[in-house]
């Protein structure tokens, strides 16, 4: 086992374990690789949720005003008008 890994034991409901076993066998990966992928995916989702929450909290503190919205809309329309077939 590489030095940068830690061995753990987990308990899963039998039905979830059986599903994971079938799925990982179909993918041809080890249990450790399957759990590693799941944990990495979950951590990424948690980070994204945290980022969105921080963004929303910041927006609530200082929302865009009408002139900022209109300026962005105008800039978007200018870009799209240069693209063939948009406007």
NULUMGU-828742 format. One record per residue: residue in three letters; x, y, z of N, C-alpha, C in turn. Coordinates in steps of 0.001 Angstrom, whole numbers, padded with zeros to 6 digits. Example, Ala and Ser with C-alpha at 12.3 -4.5 7.8 and 13.67 -1.06 7.14 Angstrom:
BEGIN
PT res    n_px    n_py    n_pz   ca_px   ca_py   ca_pz    c_px    c_py    c_pz
PT ALA  013190 -005690  007800  012300 -004500  007800  013200 -003300  007800
PT SER  012850 -002250  007080  013670 -001060  007140  012900  000030  007870
***
This chain:
BEGIN
PT res    n_px    n_py    n_pz   ca_px   ca_py   ca_pz    c_px    c_py    c_pz
PT UNK  000851 -001177  000000  000000  000000  000000  000900  001245  000000
PT UNK  000658  002209 -000908  001480  003426 -000954  001409  004201  000357
PT UNK  002454  004991  000629  002534  005753  001873  001456  006824  002000
PT UNK  000884  007287  000914 -000088  008369  000973 -001534  007866  001050
PT UNK -001725  006621  001423 -003081  006077  001556 -003314  005618  002984
PT UNK -004579  005548  003353 -004981  005080  004673 -006045  004015  004465
PT UNK -005924  002937  005185 -006904  001865  005079 -008006  002111  006105
PT UNK -009261  002007  005657 -010400  002194  006548 -011381  001048  006352
PT UNK -012268  000896  007301 -013349 -000089  007187 -014653  000678  007233
PT UNK -015582  000302  006377 -016891  000957  006361 -017986 -000099  006373
PT UNK -019158  000322  006789 -020335 -000557  006754 -021345  000062  005810
PT UNK -021927 -000772  004948 -022944 -000334  004004 -024157 -001236  004118
PT UNK -025329 -000714  003828 -026488 -001603  003718 -026222 -002644  002629
PT UNK -026694 -003842  002842 -026417 -004958  001931 -026804 -004638  000493
PT UNK -027976 -004013  000300 -028450 -003721 -001042 -027495 -002754 -001764
PT UNK -027006 -001738 -001055 -026068 -000793 -001669 -024736 -001472 -001991
PT UNK -024285 -002344 -001073 -023046 -003081 -001317 -023178 -003935 -002576
PT UNK -024290 -004637 -002720 -024484 -005489 -003892 -024525 -004665 -005178
PT UNK -025168 -003518 -005136 -025204 -002643 -006307 -023791 -002172 -006660
PT UNK -023051 -001731 -005653 -021679 -001269 -005907 -020803 -002389 -006462
PT UNK -020961 -003589 -005942 -020180 -004726 -006429 -020448 -004986 -007914
PT UNK -021717 -005012 -008297 -022055 -005247 -009705 -021498 -004137 -010588
PT UNK -021648 -002906 -010120 -021215 -001752 -010903 -019692 -001740 -011061
PT UNK -018963 -001957 -009971 -017497 -001912 -010055 -016951 -003072 -010890
PT UNK -017609 -004234 -010824 -017177 -005371 -011641 -017383 -005065 -013118
PT UNK -018500 -004407 -013427 -018759 -004019 -014819 -017683 -003038 -015306
PT UNK -017243 -002148 -014403 -016200 -001174 -014767 -014803 -001772 -014730
PT UNK -014682 -002917 -014051 -013382 -003571 -013944 -012424 -002847 -013003
PT UNK -012966 -002282 -011915 -012121 -001574 -010953 -012250 -002207 -009572
PT UNK -011299 -001919 -008723 -011296 -002474 -007369 -012312 -001751 -006487
PT UNK -012614 -002360 -005346 -013497 -001699 -004383 -012888 -000366 -003946
PT UNK -011596 -000390 -003672 -010928  000842 -003233 -011050  001938 -004280
PT UNK -010867  001578 -005549 -010979  002571 -006619 -012400  003100 -006714
PT UNK -013370  002216 -006546 -014779  002621 -006608 -015109  003592 -005484
PT UNK -014715  003257 -004269 -014992  004128 -003126 -014231  005440 -003273
PT UNK -013004  005375 -003770 -012216  006590 -003984 -012925  007520 -004971
PT UNK -013425  006963 -006073 -014153  007771 -007056 -015397  008400 -006430
PT UNK -016118  007621 -005639 -017340  008124 -005010 -017032  009247 -004020
PT UNK -016009  009061 -003221 -015631  010085 -002243 -015149  011353 -002949
PT UNK -014337  011196 -003984 -013855  012365 -004735 -015022  013123 -005359
PT UNK -015978  012397 -005921 -017158  013028 -006514 -017949  013777 -005449
PT UNK -018157  013153 -004302 -018914  013767 -003214 -018207  015025 -002719
PT UNK -016894  014954 -002542 -016137  016126 -002084 -016230  017261 -003092
PT UNK -016140  016941 -004374 -016260  017972 -005411 -017633  018632 -005347
PT UNK -018676  017826 -005174 -020032  018373 -005058 -020159  019279 -003845
PT UNK -019543  018883 -002730 -019596  019707 -001523 -018900  021046 -001751
PT UNK -017753  021018 -002435 -017033  022255 -002730 -017855  023162 -003636
PT UNK -018498  022587 -004633 -019330  023377 -005548 -020516  023985 -004813
PT UNK -021151  023215 -003935 -022273  023732 -003154 -021818  024889 -002264
PT UNK -020640  024750 -001667 -020091  025809 -000815 -019818  027069 -001635
PT UNK -019258  026900 -002830 -018990  028033 -003708 -020286  028757 -004079
PT UNK -021313  027997 -004451 -022599  028590 -004825 -023206  029334 -003641
PT UNK -023127  028740 -002450 -023673  029387 -001260 -022951  030707 -000992
PT UNK -021627  030712 -001105 -020864  031946 -000888 -021237  032995 -001931
PT UNK -021383  032561 -003188 -021765  033478 -004259 -023136  034079 -003968
PT UNK -024101  033224 -003609 -025455  033707 -003325 -025470  034647 -002130
PT UNK -024716  034310 -001075 -024646  035181  000099 -024065  036546 -000267
PT UNK -023022  036545 -001077 -022409  037804 -001519 -023385  038609 -002366
PT UNK -024111  037933 -003243 -025063  038612 -004111 -026185  039244 -003285
PT UNK -026627  038534 -002253 -027674  039092 -001386 -027186  040353 -000685
PT UNK -025895  040375 -000326 -025329  041546  000348 -025197  042731 -000602
PT UNK -024853  042449 -001864 -024680  043524 -002845 -025201  043069 -004204
PT UNK -026519  043140 -004396 -027083  042728 -005684 -026739  043732 -006787
PT UNK -026861  043282 -008027 -026642  044175 -009165 -027728  045244 -009182
PT UNK -027324  046436 -009636 -028340  047463 -009807 -028783  047454 -011276
PT UNK -029802  048224 -011585 -030399  048221 -012924 -029380  048614 -013995
PT UNK -028533  049602 -013714 -027566  050040 -014732 -026538  048940 -015026
PT UNK -026142  048177 -014031 -025205  047068 -014256 -025854  045976 -015112
PT UNK -027100  045685 -014829 -027821  044664 -015602 -027958  045116 -017055
PT UNK -028328  046365 -017259 -028497  046875 -018616 -027167  046883 -019375
PT UNK -026067  047224 -018706 -024754  047240 -019352 -024355  045834 -019799
PT UNK -024603  044837 -018947 -024274  043448 -019319 -025164  042965 -020459
PT UNK -026413  043332 -020420 -027334  042946 -021485 -026899  043560 -022815
PT UNK -026511  044824 -022780 -026064  045516 -023998 -024796  044847 -024550
PT UNK -023839  044545 -023657 -022599  043898 -024094 -022900  042534 -024714
PT UNK -023809  041788 -024103 -024180  040485 -024651 -024815  040599 -026020
PT UNK -025680  041569 -026183 -026335  041771 -027474 -025321  042174 -028549
PT UNK -024331  042970 -028157 -023304  043371 -029122 -022494  042168 -029589
PT UNK -022162  041296 -028669 -021404  040089 -029021 -022248  039196 -029924
PT UNK -023500  038990 -029537 -024369  038110 -030322 -024667  038689 -031697
PT UNK -024758  039997 -031805 -025065  040604 -033095 -023932  040388 -034097
PT UNK -022725  040141 -033595 -021583  039879 -034469 -021557  038427 -034949
PT UNK -022276  037560 -034237 -022340  036150 -034602 -023414  035968 -035676
PT UNK -023110  035210 -036667 -024042  034985 -037775 -025290  034254 -037300
PT UNK -026443  034785 -037625 -027702  034118 -037355 -028308  034372 -035995
PT UNK -027673  035127 -035123 -028240  035337 -033792 -029275  036456 -033777
PT UNK -028943  037540 -034417 -029869  038686 -034397 -030077  039197 -035794
***
